[in-house]
Amino acid sequence: MAARNTARKRAFQILFEADQRGVDVLTVLADWVRHSRTDTRQPPVSEYTMELVEGYQEYAARIDELISQYAVGWTLDRMPVVDRNILRLGAYELIWVDGTPDAVVLDEAVQLAKEFSTDDSPAFVNGLLGRFKDLKPGLRRDA
């Protein structure tokens, strides 16, 4: 579904921007929504993009905890910013969004890594999110 693909890409861009600027993701989301309403060159921010960003924000601490725990050999702050935010988005959608098949979440995250990150990143993202998929029932608990 192209609309969901675009929504995921925008959600990733919002998470990435917030991480780079050191501000809350909801602040960046509000900026994107405001700009899309006032600048006709900016595409609208879809409902699904908002759901992904807001959902990520709700579980951000738990998601970072999980990434830190299972990313063997990588601390969260040493991880490339692109990879960190693809993993954050993918982990949220994989673990807490029931309407999207796991295979779709993994594929979309890998595609984002191919488009925006290094040659090694798709395998890293796929491996870590694959681990989350296998452990999903036990990971859902709230922080």
C-alpha positions in Angstrom: 0.0 0.0 0.0 1.7 3.2 -1.2 -0.1 5.5 1.3 1.2 3.5 4.2 4.7 3.4 2.7 4.7 7.2 2.4 3.3 7.5 6.0 6.1 5.4 7.4 8.7 7.4 5.5 7.3 10.7 6.8 7.1 9.3 10.3 10.8 8.2 10.1 11.7 11.7 8.8 9.9 13.2 11.8 11.7 11.0 14.3 15.0 11.6 12.6 14.5 15.4 12.6 13.5 15.4 16.3 16.6 13.3 17.2 18.9 15.6 15.2 17.4 18.7 16.7 17.2 17.3 20.2 13.5 18.1 20.5 10.3 16.2 21.3 8.9 14.2 18.3 5.4 15.7 18.9 6.9 19.2 18.5 8.3 18.2 15.1 5.1 16.5 14.2 3.1 19.7 15.0 5.6 21.7 12.9 5.1 19.4 9.9 1.3 19.5 10.3 1.4 23.3 10.5 3.7 23.6 7.5 1.5 21.3 5.4 -1.5 23.5 6.1 0.2 26.8 5.3 2.6 25.8 2.4 0.9 24.2 -0.6 4.2 22.7 -1.7 4.3 20.5 1.5 2.3 17.3 1.3 -0.3 16.7 4.0 0.7 14.7 7.1 -1.5 11.6 7.0 -3.4 10.2 9.9 -1.2 7.1 9.8 1.9 9.2 10.1 0.5 10.9 13.1 -0.5 7.5 14.6 3.0 6.2 14.2 4.7 9.2 15.6 2.3 9.5 18.6 2.4 5.8 19.2 6.2 5.8 19.1 6.2 8.7 21.6 4.0 6.8 24.0 6.5 3.8 24.1 9.7 5.7 23.4 11.5 4.8 26.7 10.5 1.1 26.4 11.6 1.1 22.7 15.0 2.6 23.4 15.4 0.1 26.3 14.7 -2.8 24.0 17.0 -1.5 21.2 19.8 -1.0 23.8 19.2 -4.5 25.3 19.2 -6.4 22.0 21.6 -4.4 19.7 24.7 -6.5 20.4 27.8 -4.4 20.2 26.0 -1.1 19.7 24.9 1.4 22.3 22.0 3.6 21.3 24.1 6.8 21.2 26.8 5.1 19.0 24.3 3.8 16.5 23.9 5.8 13.3 21.1 8.3 13.7 19.3 6.9 10.7 19.4 3.3 11.9 18.4 4.3 15.4 15.2 6.0 14.1 14.3 3.3 11.6 14.6 0.8 14.5 12.5 3.0 16.8 9.7 3.3 14.2 9.9 -0.4 13.2 9.9 -1.6 16.8 6.8 0.5 17.6 4.9 -0.7 14.6 6.0 -4.3 15.0 5.3 -4.7 18.7 2.3 -2.4 19.3 0.4 -2.1 16.0 -1.7 -5.1 15.4 -3.1 -4.2 12.0 0.2 -4.5 10.0 1.7 -7.9 9.2 5.1 -8.4 10.8 6.7 -9.2 7.4 5.5 -5.8 6.0 7.0 -3.9 9.0 10.3 -5.7 8.5 10.4 -5.1 4.7 9.5 -1.5 5.0 12.2 -0.9 7.7 14.8 -2.6 5.5 13.7 -0.5 2.5 14.1 2.7 4.6 17.6 1.5 5.6 18.5 0.8 2.0 17.3 4.3 0.9 18.7 6.4 3.8 21.5 4.6 5.4 24.7 2.6 4.8 25.2 -0.7 3.0 25.4 -2.6 6.2 22.3 -1.1 7.7 19.6 -3.2 6.0 21.0 -6.4 7.5 21.4 -4.8 10.9 17.8 -3.4 10.9 16.4 -6.7 9.6 18.3 -8.7 12.2 17.3 -6.6 15.2 13.7 -6.3 14.2 13.6 -10.0 13.4 14.7 -10.7 16.9 11.9 -8.4 18.2 9.4 -10.3 16.0 10.4 -13.6 17.6 10.2 -12.1 21.1 7.1 -10.0 20.5 4.7 -11.5 23.0 7.1 -10.8 25.9 8.1 -7.4 24.7 4.7 -5.8 24.8 4.7 -5.0 28.4 4.8 -1.3 29.3 7.9 0.2 30.7 
